Amino acid sequence: MTWHLLMLNVTVKDGERALLTRNGQLVRVLAPGKHRLFDPLHELKAEVLDVVRSEFPAERYAVLKAARPDLAAELFEAVETKADEIAIVSLDGPARSGSW
């Protein structure tokens, strides 16, 4: 993330997304590619996140879900368990049965 004159330049690689905020409020999510954003007052900030095998804090997810439920539903699959339950999450597709 760099500024050049009145522009914010952000490069998002494959396997990444960037959360674009203006004064601490989520504006949008940037997909992979080069982005040039008009930012004369330097109010924009881009937080680049790895989407492959990444962890996102539950507190930040709760804030995002409250502010932008549409975006939270598009970007995340929430897995919630009760006190006496466990969850198995497969990141690369469905779990397969087989012998060990």
ABEGO torsion letter per residue (X at the ends): XBBBEABBBBBBBBGBBBBBBBGGBBABBBBBEBBBBBBAAGABBBBBBBABGBBBBAAAAAAAAAABAAAAAAABBBBBBBAABBBBBBAAEBBBBEBX
